[in-house]
Amino acid sequence: MKMKLPMRFRILQLICNGDQGKNTIDSKKIKEIIFKEYGNERQCKDKTIKNHLLALKAVGLIEEISVTIENGKFVSQYAATGEGLKRLNLIPKYAK
């Protein structure tokens, strides 16, 4: 069985790599990918993903660049900071 990266590392990886060649990705897309990859795990909840995003933002690895409202829900757009991009080099592409 192939092991997965810790969820917080995977979220940072998604933000650093962006969405479709862009340097940003929105919270809706992050949740979609995380639920697809980690959906069968107990930790895979909206609240947990939100907490990981807040923690990454608090330590300066990502920044929230805009917020929009879609279907009555806030959707944040995130980008990696310079420090976040440096840290990406320390994260393996895949867990072993």
N, C-alpha and C positions, 0 to 999 in steps of 0.2 A: 504494500500500500504506500502510495506517495504521500509524504508529509507536506503540510501546508506551512507557509510562513505565519508567524503570529499575526493576528488580525491588524494590529496597529501598524506593523511594518508593511503589510499589504496595502493598507489605506495610504500610507506615505508614498509607496511605490506608484500607486494609481495616480496620485496627485502630481508627482514629479514627472511621470510620463505623459500626463494630460489625456485629452479625449480627441481622437481623430486628428492628430497632428497639432492640436492647439496646446498652449502652455497651461491651460486651465481645465478644470472638470467640475461639474456641479454635484451637489450632495445627492440628488436624485439618481444620477448615473453611478455614483460610488455605491449607494445602497443596492442598486440593481445588481452590480457586479459582485458585491460582497454576499448578498443573499444567494446568488447563483453558486458561488464557490464554497461558502461556509453554511449554507442553509440548514443542514442537518445538525448543526452544533447548537448547544443550549445558549452559548454566548451571542448568537446571531440574532440581535434584536435592534430595533430602531434606536432605543436609548443607549445601548452599548456603542453603536457606531457614532452617535452624536457625541458621547463622552470621549471617544478616541479622537474625533475631530477637534473638540475643545482642548484636549490635552496637547495635541500636536500644534495647535495655534498658540497655546499658552507658553510653550517652550521655544516658539519662534521658528518652527520648521515649515509651517504653512501660514498663509494669510487669506482672510476672507475678502475677496475683492468686490463682490456685489451680492445683493440679495434681491430676489424677485418673488412675486406671489403667483403660484400656479395652482389652480383649483382650490383656492383658499388656504394653501400651505406655503410656508416660506421655503424657497430653494436658494441655497447659498452657492456661490461660485468660488472655488478655491484655486490658489496657485502656490507653488513651492517657493520658499525664500531661497536665497543663496546658501544659507546654512542647511536647509532641507535637501538641496541638491547635493551638497557635500556628503551628507549623511547617507544618501542613497547609495553611494559607492561602498558603504560598509554593510549594506544589506545584500545577502546573496539573491541571485535572480530567482532561485527556487530553493525550497527547503530540501534537505537530503533525507 
